[in-house]
């Protein structure tokens, strides 16, 4: 179960993040959103899942795509099958109709990673990704990509160039300032539209999440 399903201070923080992103969406026309982090283990996938949940709870048709085809987790998070997913679709669009799975959250669907491919970056660079997004934008109000850490592999840079907006997740105490700067520079080099940063595990009196522009 995802954190945002519970009535808590943390779930309220995700609703605040949703409000900030919604404001950006209205100003900039954001329909595809990338979530990444500087390094592994900073909570990017948890944040991506919770953002997808709170947007669906608002009444939007949301699609969450597990684009971390190296260490996928969304099929575990939402208790889904992973026999067919993004890797299949990017290999051949014939799998498109079978890749979208509904979840236990009303309004939220998921495309899992699919079988782990040998060449994730090449698949993400293919024209099939552009075709996929073009088709999905007809069906959903918001598409959220969970991507690998940006300093680990090139996948997030490739995706960030094709998404309308990017959110960087930073775990307080896990990554230092230089790592965050490197991540930001990598996103800027791919001409990503960085909407903001989610600071994860930032110790406050009442919670663990803080968002800033």
C-alpha positions in Angstrom: 0.0 0.0 0.0 1.2 3.5 -0.8 1.7 6.2 1.9 -0.7 8.6 0.2 -3.7 6.3 0.9 -3.5 7.1 4.6 -4.9 10.2 6.3 -1.7 11.5 7.8 0.7 14.4 7.8 2.7 12.7 5.1 -0.3 12.3 2.8 -1.0 15.9 3.3 2.5 16.8 2.1 1.8 14.8 -1.1 -1.3 16.8 -1.7 0.7 20.0 -1.3 3.2 18.7 -3.8 0.3 17.9 -6.1 -1.0 21.5 -5.8 2.5 22.8 -6.7 2.7 20.5 -9.7 -0.9 21.4 -10.8 0.0 25.1 -10.8 3.0 24.3 -13.0 0.8 22.2 -15.3 -1.6 25.0 -15.8 1.2 27.5 -16.6 3.4 25.2 -18.7 1.1 22.5 -20.1 2.6 19.6 -18.2 1.1 16.2 -19.2 4.1 13.9 -18.9 6.1 14.0 -15.6 9.4 12.3 -14.9 10.5 11.3 -11.3 14.1 10.6 -10.7 16.8 10.9 -8.1 20.6 11.5 -8.0 21.5 8.1 -6.6 19.8 4.7 -5.8 17.9 4.4 -2.6 16.5 7.9 -2.3 12.9 7.0 -2.5 12.1 8.1 -6.1 9.8 5.1 -6.8 7.8 5.6 -3.5 7.4 9.2 -4.4 6.3 8.5 -8.0 3.8 6.0 -6.7 2.3 8.4 -4.2 2.1 11.2 -6.6 0.2 9.0 -9.0 -2.2 8.0 -6.2 -2.9 11.6 -5.1 -3.5 12.8 -8.7 -5.9 9.9 -9.3 -7.7 10.7 -6.0 -8.2 14.2 -7.4 -10.2 12.6 -10.3 -7.6 12.6 -13.0 -7.0 9.7 -15.3 -3.4 8.8 -14.3 -0.9 6.4 -15.9 2.2 5.4 -14.0 5.0 3.9 -16.1 7.8 1.9 -14.6 10.6 3.1 -16.8 13.2 1.8 -14.4 13.8 -1.3 -16.5 16.9 -2.2 -14.5 15.4 -2.4 -11.0 11.7 -2.2 -11.4 9.4 -2.2 -8.4 5.9 -0.9 -9.4 4.6 -4.4 -10.1 5.3 -5.2 -6.4 3.9 -1.9 -5.2 0.6 -2.3 -6.9 0.5 -6.2 -6.9 0.5 -6.6 -10.7 1.8 -9.1 -13.2 5.0 -8.1 -15.0 5.0 -10.5 -17.9 4.2 -7.7 -20.4 5.2 -4.2 -19.9 7.3 -1.2 -21.2 10.2 -3.3 -22.5 7.8 -5.3 -24.7 6.0 -2.2 -26.0 9.2 -0.4 -26.9 10.4 -3.5 -28.7 7.2 -3.9 -30.7 4.1 -1.7 -30.4 2.0 -4.8 -30.9 2.0 -5.2 -27.1 0.5 -1.8 -26.4 -3.1 -2.8 -25.7 -2.0 -5.5 -23.3 0.5 -3.5 -21.3 -1.9 -1.1 -19.4 -3.1 -2.6 -16.1 -5.7 -1.1 -13.8 -4.9 -0.9 -10.1 -6.8 -1.0 -6.8 -6.8 2.9 -6.9 -9.7 4.3 -8.9 -8.4 6.3 -11.9 -4.8 4.9 -11.7 -3.4 2.5 -14.3 0.2 1.2 -14.5 2.5 0.0 -17.3 5.0 -2.2 -15.5 8.6 -2.5 -16.7 8.1 -5.8 -18.4 11.0 -8.3 -18.7 14.4 -6.6 -18.0 16.0 -6.0 -21.4 19.7 -6.0 -22.2 19.5 -2.4 -23.7 17.1 -0.1 -21.7 18.7 3.1 -22.9 18.5 2.1 -26.5 14.8 1.2 -26.1 14.1 4.5 -24.5 15.9 6.3 -27.3 13.7 4.5 -29.9 11.0 6.2 -31.9 8.5 3.7 -30.3 8.6 5.7 -27.0 7.4 8.9 -28.8 4.7 6.9 -30.5 3.7 5.3 -27.2 3.5 8.7 -25.4 1.5 10.2 -28.3 -1.1 7.4 -28.0 -1.2 7.5 -24.2 -1.8 11.2 -24.1 -5.1 10.6 -25.8 -6.3 8.3 -23.0 -4.8 9.9 -19.8 -4.7 13.3 -18.1 -1.3 12.7 -16.6 1.5 10.2 -17.3 4.2 9.7 -14.7 7.5 8.0 -15.5 9.5 6.4 -12.7 13.1 6.5 -14.1 16.4 5.2 -12.8 18.7 7.5 -10.8 20.2 10.1 -13.1 23.8 9.7 -12.0 23.8 5.9 -12.4 22.8 5.5 -16.0 21.7 7.6 -19.0 18.0 6.5 -19.0 16.7 9.4 -17.0 18.4 11.9 -19.1 16.9 10.4 -22.2 13.4 10.5 -20.7 13.7 13.9 -19.2 14.3 15.4 -22.6 11.0 13.9 -23.8 8.8 14.7 -20.7 7.1 18.0 -20.0 8.4 18.3 -16.5 10.9 16.6 -14.1 10.9 16.1 -10.4 14.1 15.3 -8.6 13.9 13.3 -5.4 16.7 14.0 -2.9 17.2 12.0 0.3 18.5 14.2 3.1 21.7 12.9 4.6 22.2 10.3 1.8 23.4 12.4 -1.0 25.7 15.5 -0.5 25.4 18.9 -2.1 27.9 18.0 -4.9 25.7 15.0 -5.9 22.6 17.1 -6.1 24.5 19.7 -8.2 25.7 16.9 -10.6 22.2 15.6 -10.9 20.8 19.1 -11.7 23.6 19.7 -14.2 22.8 16.3 -15.9 19.2 17.3 -16.2 20.0 20.7 -17.5 22.3 19.2 -20.1 19.4 17.1 -21.4 17.2 20.3 -21.5 14.9 18.9 -18.8 12.2 21.2 -17.4 12.9 20.8 -13.7 9.7 21.7 -11.9 11.2 21.2 -8.4 12.8 19.0 -5.8 11.2 16.7 -3.2 13.5 16.4 -0.2 12.9 13.0 1.3 13.5 12.0 5.0 14.0 15.6 5.9 13.4 15.6 9.7 10.7 18.0 10.7 8.5 18.1 13.8 5.5 16.4 12.1 6.7 14.6 9.0 9.4 13.6 6.5 8.6 15.3 3.1 9.2 18.8 2.0 8.9 20.3 -1.4 10.4 23.5 -2.8 10.4 25.1 -6.3 
